[in-house]
Amino acid sequence: MNTIPVVTMTAAEFPLRKYRARIWALAGFLCVFLAACNGIAQAAPDTECPSFVEHNPIACHSERSEESRHFFALVELSNAGILRFAQNDRRWPFLLRMTNNPYEATDNIRRLTRPLVLDGKMGDPGWKSATRYADFKMRHPEAGQSPSERTEVYLAYDAATLYVAIRSFGDEPKKIRAIATTGDDAWKDDWAVLCLNTYDDTLNSLFFLVTPGNVRSSGTLDNDNKPQLTVDMKWESQTSVVDDGWIAEMAIPLPILAFQGSDRVTMSFKVARFISRKGEEENLPEMKLDQREYEHYREIVLRDVVPSSLPASEVYRQGLENLRRDRLQLHRLGYEEQLHKWGDASVLDYLIFRSRELKASRHPFHFQQAPEDARVAALLAAMEYASGKRVGNLDQFLTRSGTTSFLVIKDDALIYEHYFNGYRKDSMVTSFSMAKSFDSTLVGIALDEGKMGSVHDPITKYLPELSRRDARFAQITIQDLLLMSSGIRYDEDRPYRDNDVTYQATDLRQAAMEKTAIVDAPGKLWLYNNYHPLLLGMILERVTGKSVTAYLQEKLWEPLGMEYPGSWSINGDQDGLEKMEGGINARAIDFAKFGRLMLNDGQWEGKQIVSQAWVEQATQPEEKPSSYYEDDPFFVSQGHYYKYFWWGDKRPGGKSDFHAVGNKGQYIYISPQKRVIIVRNGFDFGIPSSRWARLFYQLADGL
């Protein structure tokens, strides 16, 4: 984050030698003046600042007296003037250190008076006045190290276009890989990519990638800063391979971007370059692998540009339509072709899998309507979702965070119900791992009905084949599976790739019975494991004599008054096992009804669907040694816990909050003390899962 942008200037534009004496005199005066102002500012009356500006008294001057605000304004102006001068000449780095300017990481990149002509060689003289960056750091394979090859980035803009040039130096230009012919394959070549957050809000960003062969790809990045949705945005690029590397130029029209304002527009960016023959990726600014990448993006300011009329949701809507077409095409392919083209899991994968139908209830239940949109929006607006970043406008935040459904129920009344990014009330959403919480409840019902003996039964009582393969399976109980502490291996990396197996295997029963291996004693360590719900699914099949879907239909879907049909995805043929780890497809409003059942201790309209004792046992905390969670602070010191396929959030004074969570940010959040249910669905998390849980907890507090 310490990169200093340097503006290259000709002698005619800035005659440094001629005015050197005057500059030294001015700099000296400003140093003295700045020191005086800082001294007065430090003596100004103290007031409490928000935590995100405690390091920066200037940013907090609006909270101080009228007199001190004037002094802080003068300090800001003095600092800014020195900063701009220091940024324009690297021979003056002490000025940057001297200013201690709060906006040091925000760059006013060069504004052009005419459009640039792209030729792939930076031949337009206008590039000479662009803002230059060169402080790249390796991200892979040795994070934080200096790259093996130099890279430079040039940024400029005019009223309607953002211009980017990426100069990739290399000592072996003949080995530069440029064989891709489509955007889908571009990531296999050498490439350079601009990642652009047009709102500077640490939420999802856009990417613009180009290869040395001028093959392009563009779209959105997910919460982990990885490619998510592909969108064919209308932008230009030119590239060329030269004697000492290759050059990429981009012209990105501002009208294709959604952003706020026009007089002063703050965005943030990173640039990455991949060297295929070395397997090396380098980034500017440096990305800390133990921290969220979006929070390291570098800020830039554009002034007096054409305002955007594009809704923030438009790029997501286009991307989701492209994803839908892709998933429907995959559905028609054979299994091996599907695996080759699948990529990351998505909320539309239910279009690929076969499924078993869940029929709408004959007696649909409808929540009482009591809208309090303004109250919910006001409560959330003041909350921080990242350091120094408040929710603000709720519609914009939910749109930008990849949310598709957001529902809030308080005291059995639906007080907030809105849908985003092209979704509606009747749009299908997938559960991902929220399905595990349904699995747990079905196990509780089977126990209540006497179809299973106890959570302390060994799993080999129901799956004896396992003990014939390894006698140690007899030591694993139903409870060990529910607590994610069986000691069964779960390794996402090669050679096992257990995550891929449990998600994509054509025969999930075979995978659960033959791919599982014991690596630790049961009950010793918590380890999230998708083989557990598969094993429980097979047990439910055997003790009920029916498919898990049929059992769900009978015990939950029908009695809870689900007003829409749904489905449960299966792998393989029509006799396949349900995707117990995450394959229930339904509407958000029906997921909320499952939350209502759990909020009411398993009772529904006077009838006990699952015993109160089970709900208590499944959702409320019990003390575990820190070693059980391998000293993970999320569990050990931040008030969280894990029970029978539910995530818990300790709340003093009574019952704790708990929630179901699924990949890409699917949530059913229940606060028994506050009588609140929150459902959030999305095509991406948007923010880290722990931050969603914190927002839900705080919202329940405020209602």
C-alpha positions in Angstrom: 0.0 0.0 0.0 3.0 2.3 0.0 3.3 2.7 -3.8 3.9 6.3 -4.8 2.4 7.3 -8.1 4.8 9.3 -10.2 3.7 11.7 -12.9 6.2 11.9 -15.7 6.6 15.5 -16.8 8.7 17.2 -19.4 11.0 20.1 -18.6 8.7 22.5 -20.5 5.8 21.5 -18.3 7.8 21.9 -15.0 11.2 23.7 -15.1 12.5 22.3 -11.8 16.0 23.8 -11.9 14.8 27.3 -12.6 12.5 27.3 -9.6 14.5 25.1 -7.2 15.4 27.9 -4.8 11.8 29.1 -4.6 10.6 25.6 -4.0 13.0 25.0 -1.2 12.0 28.2 0.4 8.3 27.4 0.0 8.8 23.8 1.3 10.7 25.2 4.4 7.9 27.7 5.1 5.3 25.0 4.8 7.2 22.6 7.1 7.3 25.3 9.9 3.7 26.2 9.3 2.6 22.6 9.3 4.4 21.9 12.6 2.8 24.9 14.2 -0.7 23.9 13.0 -0.2 20.3 14.2 0.9 21.7 17.6 -2.2 23.8 17.9 -4.4 20.9 16.7 -3.0 18.6 19.3 -3.9 21.1 21.9 -7.4 21.5 20.7 -10.3 20.2 22.9 -10.5 16.4 22.8 -13.7 14.7 21.6 -14.4 11.1 21.0 -13.9 10.0 17.4 -15.3 7.0 15.6 -12.9 4.1 15.8 -12.1 4.2 12.1 -10.6 7.7 12.4 -8.8 7.5 15.7 -5.5 7.4 14.0 -6.3 10.5 12.0 -7.2 13.7 13.8 -7.8 15.6 10.6 -10.5 13.1 9.6 -12.2 13.8 12.9 -12.1 17.6 12.8 -15.8 18.0 12.3 -16.3 16.7 15.8 -14.1 19.4 17.4 -14.6 23.1 18.1 -15.1 25.7 15.3 -11.6 27.1 15.9 -9.8 23.8 15.7 -11.7 22.9 12.5 -10.2 25.9 10.8 -6.7 24.8 11.9 -7.3 21.3 10.8 -8.5 22.5 7.4 -5.3 24.5 7.0 -3.2 21.5 7.9 -5.1 19.4 5.4 -4.5 22.0 2.6 -0.8 22.3 3.5 -0.3 18.6 3.6 -2.2 18.1 0.3 0.0 20.6 -1.5 3.2 19.1 -0.3 1.8 15.6 -1.1 1.0 16.5 -4.7 4.4 17.9 -5.2 6.2 14.9 -3.6 4.1 12.5 -5.8 5.3 14.3 -8.9 9.0 13.8 -8.1 10.6 10.8 -6.5 13.6 12.9 -5.4 11.4 14.4 -2.6 10.3 11.3 -0.6 10.8 13.0 2.8 8.0 15.3 2.0 5.6 12.4 1.8 6.8 11.1 5.2 6.6 14.6 6.7 3.0 15.3 5.7 1.5 12.2 7.5 -1.4 12.9 5.2 -4.6 10.9 5.8 -5.2 10.7 2.0 -1.7 9.3 1.2 -3.3 6.2 -0.3 -5.8 8.1 -2.4 -4.4 9.2 -5.8 -5.7 12.0 -8.0 -4.7 10.3 -11.3 -4.0 12.4 -14.3 -6.9 13.8 -16.2 -6.4 14.1 -19.9 -7.7 16.8 -22.2 -8.2 14.4 -25.2 -8.8 10.7 -25.7 -5.9 8.3 -26.1 -5.4 6.3 -29.2 -4.6 2.6 -28.4 -2.0 0.9 -30.5 -0.7 -1.7 -28.0 2.7 0.0 -27.8 1.9 3.1 -25.7 2.7 5.1 -28.8 0.3 7.9 -27.9 2.2 10.8 -26.4 -0.6 11.2 -23.8 0.7 8.1 -21.9 3.7 10.2 -20.9 1.5 12.2 -18.5 -0.3 9.2 -17.0 0.1 8.3 -13.4 2.7 5.5 -13.1 2.8 2.7 -10.5 5.6 0.1 -10.3 5.7 -1.3 -6.7 4.5 -4.8 -7.4 4.8 -7.6 -4.9 4.6 -11.4 -5.6 1.4 -13.0 -4.5 2.3 -16.6 -5.6 4.4 -18.7 -5.1 6.3 -16.6 -2.5 3.9 -13.9 -1.1 5.4 -10.6 -0.3 8.7 -11.2 -2.2 9.9 -9.0 -5.0 8.8 -10.2 -8.4 11.2 -11.9 -10.8 10.1 -9.6 -13.6 9.3 -5.9 -13.5 5.8 -4.5 -14.2 4.6 -1.0 -14.6 1.0 0.4 -14.7 -0.2 3.7 -16.1 -3.6 5.2 -15.3 -5.3 8.2 -16.8 -8.8 9.3 -17.7 -10.9 11.9 -19.5 -14.5 12.8 -19.0 -15.8 9.6 -20.4 -13.0 6.9 -20.3 -10.6 5.3 -17.9 -7.3 4.4 -19.6 -4.9 1.7 -18.3 -1.6 0.5 -19.7 0.2 -2.5 -18.2 3.9 -2.8 -19.2 5.0 -6.4 -18.5 8.8 -6.7 -18.7 10.3 -10.2 -19.4 13.7 -11.6 -20.2 12.2 -14.4 -22.4 9.6 -12.8 -24.6 9.5 -15.8 -26.9 8.2 -17.9 -24.0 5.2 -15.6 -23.3 2.1 -17.8 -23.5 -0.6 -16.4 -25.8 -2.5 -19.3 -27.3 -6.0 -18.8 -25.9 -8.8 -18.0 -28.4 -11.7 -17.4 -26.0 -12.1 -15.6 -22.8 -12.9 -18.8 -21.0 -9.3 -20.0 -21.7 -7.6 -16.7 -21.2 -6.7 -17.5 -17.6 -4.3 -20.3 -18.9 -2.1 -17.8 -20.8 0.1 -15.0 -19.5 -2.3 -12.2 -18.5 -2.7 -8.8 -17.0 -5.9 -7.8 -15.2 -7.3 -4.6 -13.7 -9.7 -5.2 -10.8 -11.8 -2.1 -10.2 -14.2 -1.3 -7.3 -16.2 1.5 -8.7 -17.8 2.3 -5.3 -14.7 2.0 -3.2 -16.8 0.1 -0.7 -14.7 -3.2 -0.3 -17.6 -5.1 -1.8 -17.6 -7.0 -5.1 -15.4 -5.6 -7.9 -15.2 -5.8 -11.7 -12.3 -7.3 -13.6 -10.9 -6.5 -17.0 -8.4 -9.2 -18.2 -6.3 -9.3 -21.4 -3.7 -11.7 -22.7 -0.7 -10.9 -24.9 -2.8 -12.2 -27.8 -5.5 -9.6 -27.0 -8.0 -12.2 -25.8 -10.2 -10.5 -23.2 -12.4 -11.5 -20.4 -14.5 -9.3 -18.0 -17.0 -9.7 -15.3 -17.3 -9.6 -11.5 -15.2 -10.9 -8.7 -16.6 -12.6 -5.6 -16.0 -12.0 -1.9 -12.6 -13.7 -2.2 -11.5 -11.6 -5.1 -11.9 -14.5 -7.5 -13.7 -14.5 -10.9 -17.4 -15.0 -10.4 -19.7 -13.9 -13.2 -18.7 -13.3 -16.8 -20.1 -10.2 -18.4 -19.4 -9.0 -21.9 -18.8 -5.3 -21.2 -18.0 -3.0 -24.1 -14.4 -2.0 -23.6 -11.4 -1.8 -25.8 -7.9 -3.2 -25.6 -4.7 -3.5 -27.7 -1.7 -5.6 -27.0 1.8 -6.3 -28.4 4.7 -8.5 -27.7 7.9 -6.5 -27.7 11.6 -7.2 -27.3 11.6 -6.9 -23.5 8.1 -8.3 -22.7 4.6 -7.3 -23.6 2.2 -4.3 -23.4 -1.5 -4.2 -22.8 -3.6 -1.0 -23.2 -7.2 -0.7 -22.1 -9.9 1.9 -22.6 -12.8 1.4 -20.3 -15.8 3.7 -21.0 -17.2 5.1 -17.8 -20.8 4.8 -19.0 -20.5 0.9 -18.8 -19.7 1.3 -15.1 -22.0 2.0 -12.1 -20.6 4.5 -9.7 -21.7 7.5 -7.6 -21.2 11.2 -8.3 -19.4 13.0 -11.1 -17.6 16.0 -9.6 -15.4 13.7 -7.5 -15.6 10.0 -7.9 -13.6 7.7 -5.6 -12.9 4.2 -6.9 -10.3 1.6 -5.8 -8.2 -0.9 -7.8 -5.6 -3.5 -7.9 -3.6 -4.8 -10.9 -2.3 -8.4 -11.2 0.0 -10.0 -13.7 0.5 -13.7 -14.3 3.7 -15.2 -15.8 2.6 -18.7 -17.0 6.1 -20.2 -17.5 7.0 -19.5 -13.9 3.6 -19.9 -12.3 4.1 -16.5 -10.8 1.4 -13.9 -9.9 2.3 -10.4 -8.8 0.0 -7.7 -7.5 -0.1 -4.0 -7.0 -0.8 -3.1 -4.3 0.6 -6.0 -2.2 -2.1 -8.4 -1.1 -1.8 -9.8 2.4 -2.9 -13.4 2.2 -4.1 -13.5 5.8 -6.4 -10.5 5.2 -9.3 -9.7 2.9 -8.0 -8.4 -0.4 -10.6 -5.7 -1.1 -9.4 -3.8 2.0 -6.0 -3.4 0.4 -7.2 -1.9 -2.9 -5.6 1.4 -3.7 -8.0 4.4 -3.9 -8.1 6.8 -6.9 -10.1 9.9 -7.6 -11.7 11.0 -10.9 -13.0 14.5 -11.2 -15.6 16.1 -13.5 -16.6 12.9 -15.3 -19.8 11.9 -17.1 -22.2 10.7 -14.4 -23.3 7.1 -14.5 -26.9 6.1 -15.2 -26.2 2.4 -14.9 -27.9 0.7 -11.9 -25.5 -1.2 -9.6 -27.6 -4.3 -10.3 -27.2 -4.3 -14.1 -23.8 -6.0 -14.3 -25.0 -8.7 -11.9 -28.2 -9.3 -13.8 -26.3 -9.8 -17.0 -23.8 -12.0 -15.3 -26.5 -14.2 -13.8 -28.2 -14.6 -17.1 -24.9 -15.7 -18.7 -24.4 -18.2 -15.8 -27.9 -19.5 -16.3 -27.3 -20.3 -19.9 -24.0 -21.9 -19.0 -25.6 -24.2 -16.4 -28.4 -25.2 -18.8 -25.7 -26.2 -21.4 -23.8 -28.2 -18.8 -26.9 -30.1 -17.9 -27.0 -31.5 -21.4 -23.4 -32.7 -21.3 -22.0 -36.0 -20.1 -20.4 -36.2 -16.6 -16.8 -36.0 -17.8 -17.5 -33.0 -19.9 -19.4 -31.4 -17.0 -16.4 -31.8 -14.7 -14.1 -30.2 -17.3 -16.2 -27.1 -17.7 -17.9 -26.9 -14.3 -15.7 -24.4 -12.5 -16.7 -23.1 -9.1 -20.0 -24.0 -7.5 -22.8 -21.6 -8.1 -26.3 -20.8 -6.9 -27.6 -22.0 -10.3 -26.1 -25.5 -10.1 -29.5 -26.9 -9.4 -30.1 -26.5 -13.1 -27.3 -29.1 -13.7 -28.3 -31.8 -11.1 -31.2 -34.1 -11.3 -33.7 -33.6 -8.4 -36.7 -35.0 -6.5 -39.7 -32.8 -6.3 -41.1 -31.2 -3.2 -44.8 -30.3 -3.6 -46.3 -27.1 -2.3 -48.3 -27.6 0.8 -52.0 -28.1 0.5 -52.5 -25.7 3.4 -50.0 -22.8 2.8 -49.0 -20.6 5.7 -48.6 -16.9 5.2 -46.8 -14.5 7.6 -48.6 -11.5 8.9 -47.6 -8.4 6.9 -46.3 -5.5 9.0 -43.8 -3.6 6.9 -41.2 -1.5 8.7 -38.8 -0.9 5.9 -37.6 2.4 7.1 -36.9 1.1 10.6 -34.9 -1.9 9.4 -33.0 0.3 6.9 -32.1 2.9 9.5 -30.8 0.3 12.0 -28.6 -1.3 9.4 -27.4 1.9 7.9 -25.3 2.8 11.0 -23.7 -0.6 11.3 -20.2 -1.3 10.0 -19.7 -4.3 7.7 -15.9 -3.6 7.4 -13.5 -1.3 9.2 -14.6 2.2 8.5 -17.3 1.1 6.1 -21.0 1.5 7.1 -24.0 -0.1 5.4 -25.5 3.3 4.6 -28.1 3.0 1.8 -29.5 -0.5 2.5 -30.8 -1.1 -1.1 -27.3 -0.3 -2.5 -25.5 -2.4 0.1 -27.7 -5.4 -0.5 -27.4 -5.1 -4.3 -23.6 -4.6 -4.2 -23.1 -7.5 -1.7 -24.7 -9.9 -4.2 -27.9 -10.4 -2.1 -30.9 -11.8 -3.9 -33.4 -12.0 -0.9 -33.5 -10.3 2.4 -36.4 -11.0 4.8 -36.9 -10.0 8.5 -39.6 -11.4 10.7 -40.2 -9.9 14.2 -42.8 -11.3 16.6 -44.2 -13.5 13.9 -44.8 -10.6 11.5 -42.9 -10.0 8.2 -41.5 -6.5 8.6 -39.0 -6.4 5.7 -39.2 -8.4 2.5 -37.2 -7.3 -0.6 -35.5 -9.0 -3.5 -32.5 -7.8 -5.5 -30.4 -8.3 -8.6 -33.2 -9.6 -10.8 -34.7 -12.0 -8.2 -38.4 -12.0 -7.1 -40.4 -13.6 -4.4 -41.0 -16.7 -6.5 -37.4 -17.0 -7.6 -35.8 -20.3 -6.8 -32.8 -20.1 -4.4 -30.6 -23.0 -3.4 -29.7 -23.8 0.2 -26.1 -25.0 -0.1 -25.2 -26.1 3.4 -28.4 -24.7 5.0 -29.6 -28.2 3.9 -27.5 -29.6 6.8 -29.8 -27.9 9.3 -32.8 -29.6 7.7 -30.9 -32.9 7.8 -30.3 -32.5 11.6 -34.0 -31.8 12.2 -35.0 -34.9 10.2 -32.7 -36.9 12.4 -34.4 -35.4 15.4 -37.8 -36.3 14.1 -36.7 -39.9 13.4 -35.4 -40.1 16.9 -38.7 -38.7 18.3 -40.5 -41.4 16.3 -38.3 -44.2 17.6 -37.0 -45.0 14.2 -33.5 -44.4 15.5 -32.4 -45.3 19.0 -30.1 -42.5 20.2 -27.6 -40.0 19.1 -25.1 -42.2 21.0 -25.7 -45.1 18.7 -22.7 -46.1 16.6 -23.2 -45.4 12.9 -22.3 -49.0 12.2 -25.6 -50.0 13.8 -27.2 -48.7 10.6 -24.3 -48.9 8.2 -22.6 -52.2 9.1 -20.7 -52.3 5.9 -18.4 -49.6 7.2 -17.1 -51.8 10.1 -16.2 -54.5 7.6 -13.9 -52.0 5.9 -12.4 -50.5 9.1 -13.5 -51.6 12.6 -12.8 -48.1 14.0 -16.0 -46.9 12.3 -17.9 -48.6 15.2 -16.5 -46.0 17.5 -18.2 -43.1 15.6 -21.7 -42.2 16.8 -24.6 -40.3 15.3 -23.7 -37.4 17.6 -20.1 -37.3 16.3 -21.4 -36.8 12.8 -23.8 -34.0 13.9 -21.0 -32.3 15.8 -18.5 -32.5 12.9 -16.1 -34.4 15.2 -16.0 -38.0 13.7 -12.3 -38.1 13.0 -13.0 -38.9 9.4 -10.6 -37.3 6.9 -11.7 -34.2 5.0 -9.0 -32.8 2.8 -9.9 -30.5 -0.1 -6.5 -30.7 -1.7 -5.0 -33.4 -4.0 -4.9 -36.3 -4.0 -8.2 -36.7 -2.1 -10.2 -33.6 -3.1 -12.9 -34.6 -0.7 -14.9 -31.4 -1.4 -15.1 -32.2 -5.1 -16.1 -35.8 -4.3 -18.9 -34.9 -2.0 -20.2 -32.2 -4.4 -19.9 -33.8 -7.8 -19.6 -37.6 -7.4 -22.1 -39.5 -9.5 -22.7 -42.0 -6.7 -22.8 -40.3 -3.4 -23.6 -43.5 -1.5 -20.5 -45.1 -2.9 -18.5 -42.0 -2.1 -19.7 -42.0 1.5 -19.1 -45.8 2.0 -15.8 -46.2 0.1 -14.0 -42.8 0.1 -14.2 -42.2 3.8 -11.1 -42.8 5.9 -10.5 -42.4 9.7 -7.5 -40.2 10.6 -8.3 -39.2 14.3 -10.3 -40.4 17.3 -13.9 -39.4 17.3 -14.9 -36.4 19.6 -11.4 -35.0 19.7 -11.4 -32.3 17.1 -14.0 -30.2 15.2 -13.6 -30.5 11.4 -16.2 -29.4 8.9 -16.9 -32.5 6.8 -19.4 -33.0 4.0 -19.2 -36.8 4.3 -21.2 -36.6 7.6 -24.5 -35.5 6.1 -24.2 -38.1 3.3 -23.8 -40.9 6.0 -26.8 -39.5 7.9 -28.8 -39.4 4.6 -28.1 -43.1 4.1 -29.2 -43.8 7.7 -32.4 -41.9 7.2 -33.2 -43.8 4.1 -32.7 -47.1 5.9 -34.7 -46.3 9.1 -37.6 -44.6 7.3 -37.8 -46.9 4.3 -38.2 -43.9 1.9 -36.2 -41.3 0.2 -35.0 -38.4 2.3 -37.0 -36.0 0.0 -40.2 -38.0 0.8 -39.5 -37.8 4.5 -38.9 -34.0 4.3 -42.2 -33.6 2.3 -44.1 -35.6 5.0 -42.5 -34.2 8.1 -41.7 -30.6 7.3 -42.7 -29.3 3.8 -46.4 -30.2 4.1 -47.1 -29.4 7.8 -45.1 -26.1 7.7 -47.3 -24.8 4.9 -44.6 -24.3 2.3 -46.4 -22.2 -0.3 -44.1 -23.0 -3.3 -42.9 -26.3 -4.7 -39.2 -27.0 -4.3 -36.8 -29.8 -5.0 -33.8 -31.7 -3.5 -30.9 -32.2 -5.9 -29.4 -35.6 -6.4 -26.3 -36.9 -8.1 -26.3 -39.6 -10.7 -29.4 -41.4 -11.8 -33.0 -41.2 -10.5 -32.1 -43.6 -7.7 -29.3 -41.4 -6.4 -28.9 -40.1 -2.9 -30.0 -36.6 -2.1 -27.2 -34.0 -1.9 -27.5 -34.0 1.8 -24.6 -31.6 2.2 -26.4 -28.8 0.3 -29.1 -29.3 -2.3 -32.5 -28.1 -1.2 -34.0 -25.7 -3.7 -36.9 -23.4 -2.5 -38.1 -19.9 -2.1 -36.7 -17.5 0.5 -40.2 -17.2 2.2 -40.4 -20.9 2.7 -36.9 -21.1 4.2 -38.2 -18.5 6.7 -40.9 -20.9 7.8 -38.3 -23.4 8.8 -36.7 -20.7 10.9 -40.1 -20.1 12.5 -40.3 -23.7 13.5 -37.0 -23.6 15.2 -37.8 -20.2 16.9 -40.9 -21.8 18.4 -39.0 -24.8 19.9 -40.2 -27.2 17.2 -43.9 -26.3 17.5 -46.1 -25.3 14.6 -49.6 -23.9 15.0 -50.1 -25.9 18.2 -48.5 -29.1 16.9 -45.1 -30.4 18.0 -43.2 -31.2 14.8 -39.9 -32.0 16.4 -39.4 -32.2 20.2 -38.5 -29.1 22.2 -35.7 -31.2 23.8 -34.2 -31.8 20.4 -34.2 -28.1 19.4 -32.5 -27.3 22.7 -29.9 -30.0 22.2 -29.3 -29.1 18.6 -28.9 -25.4 18.8 -27.7 -24.3 22.3 -24.1 -24.1 23.4 -22.1 -26.5 25.4 -18.6 -25.9 26.8 -15.7 -27.4 24.7 -12.0 -27.1 25.4 -10.2 -24.6 23.1 -8.2 -27.5 21.7 -11.5 -29.0 20.3 -11.6 -26.1 17.9 -7.8 -26.0 17.5 -7.7 -22.7 19.3 -9.6 -21.0 16.5 -10.5 -17.5 17.8 -13.8 -17.5 15.9 -15.0 -20.2 18.5 -12.6 -19.6 21.4 -12.9 -15.9 21.9 -15.5 -14.5 19.6 -18.6 -16.1 21.1 -19.4 -18.6 18.4 -20.0 -22.4 18.6 -21.2 -25.3 16.5 -23.9 -27.8 17.4 -26.0 -30.3 15.3 -25.4 -28.7 11.9 -26.2 -25.3 13.3 -23.9 -22.3 13.9 -24.3 -20.6 17.2 -23.9 -17.0 18.5 -23.9 -16.7 22.3 -26.3 -14.2 23.7 -26.3 -13.5 27.4 -29.5 -13.6 29.5 -31.2 -16.6 27.9 -31.2 -18.7 24.8 -28.4 -18.0 22.3 -28.9 -17.1 18.6 -28.2 -19.7 16.0 -28.2 -19.9 12.3 -28.0 -22.1 9.2 -25.5 -21.0 6.6 -24.7 -22.1 3.1 -22.1 -21.4 0.5 -22.3 -18.0 -1.3 -24.1 -16.5 1.7 -27.4 -18.3 2.3 -28.7 -17.7 5.9 -31.6 -18.5 8.2 -30.8 -16.6 11.4 -32.9 -17.2 14.5 -32.8 -15.1 17.7 -35.1 -16.7 20.3 -34.7 -13.9 22.9 -35.4 -11.2 20.4 -38.1 -13.2 18.5 -36.4 -12.4 15.2 -35.8 -14.5 12.1 -33.6 -13.2 9.2 -33.3 -14.8 5.8 -30.6 -13.7 3.4 -29.9 -15.4 0.1 -27.3 -14.3 -2.5 -25.2 -15.4 -5.4 -22.1 -14.5 -3.3 -21.3 -13.8 0.3 -20.4 -10.2 -0.5 -18.8 -9.8 2.9 -17.2 -12.4 5.2 -19.7 -14.8 6.8 -18.7 -13.7 10.3 -19.6 -10.1 9.4 -23.1 -11.1 8.2 -23.6 -12.9 11.5 -22.5 -9.8 13.4 -25.0 -7.6 11.3 -27.8 -10.1 12.0 -27.0 -10.1 15.7 -26.9 -6.3 15.9 -30.1 -6.0 13.9 -31.9 -8.4 16.2 -30.6 -6.3 19.1 -32.1 -3.2 17.7 -35.6 -4.5 16.8 
